Amino acid sequence: MEKIHKLINDYNVGGISFSLFYFVSTMIIPNLLLYDRVKKTNVFPLIIWFSILTLWQLMIIYSIWKYLNNKGSEIDSITYDLFVKGGWYNFQRWIQYYAEDIFEDIIFVGLILTLPLGELNKTDHNKFLLVFSKIGIFLLFTYFVLGPPRYNVQKREINLINYLNMVFEFEGDYKKDGYIDYISQNKSIIIKLIFVVILLITIVK
């Protein structure tokens, strides 16, 4: 009950407004835009499609639940503040978090384009280019929300370790730590990069 009271006390008009906007933009509008295709789609692809749309909503609810139960990460705290309290600042923080990892965007769009969605997955455009067009639009959107991107460029020796650490945010040094420990430290990033490459190859084919 204490958590429910906290949620009710924290909720305000800004949070309710953004929550409704998010629901409409991720659940209602996509179906309106694809209405003609939705009508022609078979049952199984529709189940997958509506499962994806529902998952978006559940992810937000789960993120808020984790925050209330003190199990949340940074993104859960940001999500809670935006969907419960609202505000331009919290919206900027939320966009900034997702704008910092372009590979997650590629994975998300790539997965949508490779799922068996029937009519919903048909496009007159090259799917490979469609992925990067979507990313380009998102980057343009972030420009008007966050301003021009700022890069932390440092003068360092050009080698593989420095490149991986600066660009992909790897940790450690495989020469000092050994290949096994180095891969173990950065396994989540490595898996993500491999997944991106596989998805892009799949889309091209």
Sequence and secondary structure as in RCSB ss.txt:
>XXXX:A:sequence
MEKIHKLINDYNVGGISFSLFYFVSTMIIPNLLLYDRVKKTNVFPLIIWFSILTLWQLMIIYSIWKYLNNKGSEI
DSITYDLFVKGGWYNFQRWIQYYAEDIFEDIIFVGLILTLPLGELNKTDHNKFLLVFSKIGIFLLFTYFVLGPPR
YNVQKREINLINYLNMVFEFEGDYKKDGYIDYISQNKSIIIKLIFVVILLITIVK
>XXXX:A:secstr
 HHHHHHHHH  HHHHHHHHHHHIIIIIHHHHHTHHHHHHS HHHHHHHHHHHHHHHHHHHHHHHHHHTT   HH
HHHHHIIIII  HHHHHHHHHHHHT HHHHHHHHHHHHHS  GGGG  SS HHHHHHHHHHHHHHHHHHHH S  
        SHHHHHHHHS   S HHHH HHHHHHHTHHHHHHHHHHHHHHHHHH 
